[in-house]
Amino acid sequence: MRKAIQSNEEPSGKLEIGKVKTLIHVPKILSSYIKKYKNVNLSLITGVTKTLTEEVLNHKLDGSFVIESDFHPDLVSHEVFQD
């Protein structure tokens, strides 16, 4: 996910993102992203924090928006918004 977002080249390819169902701002954020980067095929998967975190750790998702702040040490987290 970081590579797709931070690259100097136009991002392209598949980007699979997870989100907790209760986070209402995520679709708006991702909508802006896909309008800007039309060559990205974005998939949004909803679930619970534990499952989404496991899927990121197992490389089934590129990233996820979750609500907990106690993350696995192999994950990098950034506060995007307060819901």
C-alpha positions in Angstrom: 0.0 0.0 0.0 2.8 2.5 0.9 4.5 1.8 -2.4 1.3 2.5 -4.4 0.7 5.8 -2.4 4.2 7.2 -2.2 5.6 6.3 -5.6 6.5 9.1 -8.0 4.9 7.0 -10.8 1.2 7.0 -11.4 -0.2 4.2 -9.1 -1.7 1.3 -10.9 -2.8 -2.3 -10.2 -4.9 -3.9 -7.5 -5.2 -2.3 -4.0 -7.2 -4.3 -1.4 -8.2 -2.3 1.6 -10.2 -3.5 4.7 -12.3 -1.4 6.9 -14.4 -1.8 10.1 -18.1 -1.4 9.2 -18.7 1.5 11.6 -16.1 3.8 10.0 -18.2 6.1 7.8 -15.4 8.4 6.5 -13.4 5.6 4.7 -15.5 5.5 1.5 -15.2 9.2 1.0 -11.4 9.1 1.5 -11.0 6.2 -0.9 -13.4 7.7 -3.4 -11.1 10.7 -3.6 -8.1 8.4 -4.1 -9.7 6.4 -7.0 -10.8 9.6 -8.7 -7.2 10.8 -8.7 -5.6 7.5 -9.6 -7.8 5.9 -12.3 -5.4 3.0 -12.9 -5.9 1.6 -9.5 -8.4 -1.2 -9.1 -9.6 -0.7 -5.5 -11.4 -3.4 -3.5 -13.0 -2.5 -0.1 -13.6 -5.3 2.3 -15.5 -4.9 5.5 -14.9 -6.9 8.7 -13.9 -6.7 12.3 -10.5 -5.4 13.5 -9.0 -8.7 14.5 -9.8 -10.4 11.2 -8.7 -7.4 9.1 -5.4 -7.2 11.0 -4.7 -10.9 10.5 -5.4 -10.5 6.8 -2.9 -7.6 6.5 -0.3 -9.6 8.4 -1.0 -12.6 6.1 -0.7 -10.3 3.0 -4.3 -10.9 2.0 -5.0 -7.2 2.3 -2.7 -4.3 1.5 -3.9 -2.3 4.5 -6.9 -1.6 6.7 -8.8 1.1 8.5 -9.5 -0.2 12.1 -10.5 1.3 15.4 -8.1 -0.2 17.9 -4.7 1.3 18.8 -2.9 -1.7 20.2 -1.3 -3.1 17.0 0.9 -6.1 16.2 4.6 -5.0 16.2 4.9 -5.9 12.5 2.3 -3.4 11.5 2.7 0.3 11.0 -0.2 2.5 12.0 -1.2 6.1 11.3 -4.1 8.0 12.7 -6.2 9.1 9.7 -9.2 10.6 11.5 -11.1 10.4 14.7 -14.6 8.9 14.2 
